[in-house]
Amino acid sequence: MGWVESLQHAIDYMEAHMEEPVTIEEIAKEANSSVFHFQRTFAILTDCSVAEYLRRRRLTLAAQELSATDQKIIDIAYKYGYDTPEAFSKAFRRQHGVTPSDARKNLGELQSFNRLAIQVNLKGADPMKYRIVEKESFQAIGVKREFSLQGGENLSGIPDMWMEMNQDGTSDAIAKLQSGEINGLLGICANFEDGTTMDYWIAAESAQAVPEGFQQVEIPASKWGVFEVHGAMPDAMPKVWKQIFAEWFPSNQYENAGTAELEVYPAGDAYSEEYVSEIWIPLKRKQ
């Protein structure tokens, strides 16, 4: 079963368990994937975290039942995982803009988030520039933070980390340490094997001594797919990530090797449409 079919299988599993607790570990297992890579692939292709998808779908189903049945509001709340009517009402209003009682009376409009069906474009209408690179292990120096993979904490925390490092001058200090082949600041995702947390580094390839206040990480030897990213941040990078997973991987003989991934940000105006950055993904041959 290919990874596209595996992802759809996991979505079908979620849909079959909307009325009962389900863990991200169980969902990722249905896709024959690690928790990290399942969550990452899902978020890249859908612009939505797994937790957010479950929440939106459950509140959509709850709204349908409020409109079409005579079930008590409290029973519907419990059915879709809310321990109290207050928690259910708060979440319901945040999504739909009306209270459960209003929905029962057909007052106001409701937001419907429909079941996902993964569709992959294999036409490659937008050309992708990439190269395959063999690179020995190397050292990078920078700043590391650990993020939880639960509830999308990593998805919101990493942009905040970049903003903080850019504002306080840490990014500039790291850039001055660069002395390796990869020219630019690195955003490194690493140590996500346990499926609950990940390390994120803002770093630079460097063989220098580690200055006080910084740490060193070793990036293992790998065959890398290096993809060019053209355009202004922050929009250009997610667009190419999606293209890689939706177009390049399904039509190629490689798959993600599961080790550290890199985003490379060279010096320059990152908010210019002329800016060119890179995504480095470790590769292995498909089984």
C-alpha positions, 0 to 999 in steps of 0.5 A: 500500500502506497503512502497516499493510500496509507494516509487515506486509510488513516483518515478513514480510521479517524472518521470511523472513531469520531464517537470515541477517544482515539490517540495519534499513535493509533492513527499513525499506526493505521498509516504505517508511519511514525507519529511525527511523519504522519502529523507532518505529512497530514499538516502539509497536505491539509493545512490542518493538524490532526487534532484540529481535523478531529475537533472540526469534524466532531463539531460538524457532526454535532451540529448536524445532529442538533439540527436533525435529531431530538437528542439532548445537547448534553448527550451530544456533547459527551458523544463527541468527547466533551466532559461538560456542556460548558466546554462543548458550548465554548468549542461549538460557538468558536467554530460555528459562531452560534450556541448549541441551543441556537443550532437546535432552533436553526438560528444562524449559519453553521460551518461544515468541515467535510470529510477529507479525501486525499487527491494527489496531483501527479501532473507536475504543472509547476516545475520543481527545481531539485538536485540529489546530494550525497553529503557526509555527516557534519556539525551544526552550531546553534540554539535548540528547543524541544517542542511537543508534537501533541496538539500542534504545539510544534507548528505554532512554537517554531515560527515564534522561536524564529521571531524571537531569535531574529528580534534579539540578534541570536540569528545574526550571531549564529550566521557568523559561525557558518563555515561549512558547505551549506550557506545560510541559517538552518532550521533543523527538525531532529529527534522525533523518533519517539513520536511525542516530542521533537528538537528544533534547531536554528543553527549553521553548519560550522566546524568552529568551537562551540561558543558559550550559550550555543550547542552543537548537533551532528547531522548524519551522512545522507542522500539528500533531496535539495529543493529550491524555494523561490519567493517571499517568506513565510508563504513560499516555504509551505507551498514547496513542502506541499508540492514535494509531498503531493507531487514529487514523492508519489512520482519518485523512487525515493521516500523520506529516510526519517532522519533530520530535515533542513530548511536553508535560509541564505542571507538576503531579503527573505521577504522579497519575491526574488529570494531563493531558499532550500529544503533538504530532505533525507532520502532512501529508496522505496521498498 
